[in-house]
């Protein structure tokens, strides 16, 4: 995941998602690094400025842990809300980290997990429309569908970001680092 020296725990990075054609989709400012390794990055943001490709800007409403892995075609956003934990999982290329930002291609398919455990596959029509427009290859389609199955398996077995322990450990680490600043 690391391609240069940095960032370190407690530092902030920007997240940038792109579409398959290379156009900028969305930017999140100020995600605090909680952990980086050769293959993974865990961060957290709260009331973070988000800028859409059309220039619209808004603030996130709650703390959110973010998880990116170099070997999986998805990333996971854990939203810590008053009514429980929700997850928004983007089917996306593995992220690349450079001096500007952590970057990935968003492939439109999303899995939402509600506090009661209900799962929904979202934006299937959008995935098909963009796949036709931008000529997603058969290989990309196969990789993404395989990663949907992997993601659902993680959800069903409460693996990694879907475990209560993960949420507690990393959100508490975020709170601890935030108090120091």
Secondary structure in CASP SS format (residue, H / E / C, confidence):
PFRMAT SS
TARGET T0000
AUTHOR 0000-0000-0000
METHOD secondary structure of the structure
MODEL  1
X C 1.00
X C 1.00
X C 1.00
X C 1.00
X C 1.00
X C 1.00
X C 1.00
X C 1.00
X C 1.00
X C 1.00
X C 1.00
X E 1.00
X E 1.00
X E 1.00
X E 1.00
X E 1.00
X E 1.00
X E 1.00
X C 1.00
X C 1.00
X C 1.00
X C 1.00
X C 1.00
X E 1.00
X E 1.00
X E 1.00
X E 1.00
X E 1.00
X E 1.00
X E 1.00
X E 1.00
X E 1.00
X E 1.00
X E 1.00
X E 1.00
X E 1.00
X C 1.00
X C 1.00
X C 1.00
X E 1.00
X E 1.00
X E 1.00
X E 1.00
X E 1.00
X E 1.00
X C 1.00
X C 1.00
X C 1.00
X E 1.00
X E 1.00
X E 1.00
X E 1.00
X C 1.00
X C 1.00
X C 1.00
X C 1.00
X E 1.00
X E 1.00
X E 1.00
X C 1.00
X C 1.00
X C 1.00
X E 1.00
X E 1.00
X E 1.00
X E 1.00
X E 1.00
X E 1.00
X E 1.00
X C 1.00
X C 1.00
X C 1.00
X C 1.00
X E 1.00
X E 1.00
X E 1.00
X E 1.00
X E 1.00
X E 1.00
X E 1.00
X E 1.00
X C 1.00
X C 1.00
X E 1.00
X E 1.00
X E 1.00
X E 1.00
X E 1.00
X E 1.00
X E 1.00
X E 1.00
X E 1.00
X C 1.00
X C 1.00
X C 1.00
X E 1.00
X E 1.00
X C 1.00
X C 1.00
X C 1.00
X C 1.00
X E 1.00
X E 1.00
X E 1.00
X E 1.00
X E 1.00
X E 1.00
X E 1.00
X E 1.00
X E 1.00
X E 1.00
X E 1.00
X E 1.00
X C 1.00
X C 1.00
X C 1.00
X C 1.00
X C 1.00
X E 1.00
X E 1.00
X E 1.00
X E 1.00
X C 1.00
X H 1.00
X H 1.00
X H 1.00
X H 1.00
X H 1.00
X H 1.00
X H 1.00
X H 1.00
X H 1.00
X H 1.00
X H 1.00
X C 1.00
X C 1.00
X C 1.00
X H 1.00
X H 1.00
X H 1.00
X H 1.00
X H 1.00
X H 1.00
X H 1.00
X H 1.00
X H 1.00
X H 1.00
X H 1.00
X H 1.00
X H 1.00
X H 1.00
X H 1.00
X H 1.00
X H 1.00
X H 1.00
X H 1.00
X C 1.00
X C 1.00
X C 1.00
X H 1.00
X H 1.00
X H 1.00
X C 1.00
X H 1.00
X H 1.00
X H 1.00
X H 1.00
X H 1.00
X H 1.00
X H 1.00
X H 1.00
X H 1.00
X H 1.00
X H 1.00
X H 1.00
X H 1.00
X H 1.00
X H 1.00
X H 1.00
X H 1.00
X C 1.00
END
